[in-house]
Amino acid sequence: MNDGPIPWPVNIDRGYYCSETITMNRIELKDKLDLLGGDESQYSLSGDLEPDRIILFHSYNEWQVFYLDERGGRNGMKLFKSENDACIYLYQLFLNRKK
């Protein structure tokens, strides 16, 4: 696991992201969310489509991050080419919630 400093702010939507300096997979993301005090009922990192949580979902050649509402709607979907990029984005979402 990479416990070194992560160069923040990382803003993927605005292009301030460099995947060469940050690496993260689902296991490392889980550890970091635990350190933030993240509640496991707020997210799914295994791709389980459980409602009322943020989902990290791997579909063929892309990674998806979205909120799955109670009716099965996928809201705020972001698509990524790598697990690393999706994990960093999801970590940033939870970091921003803590502010």
ABEGO torsion letter per residue (X at the ends): XBABBBBOBBBAAAGABBAAABBBBAAAAAAAAAAAGBBAAABBAAGBBBBGBBBBBBBEABBBBBBBBAAGBBBGBBBBABAAAAAAAAAAAAAAAAX
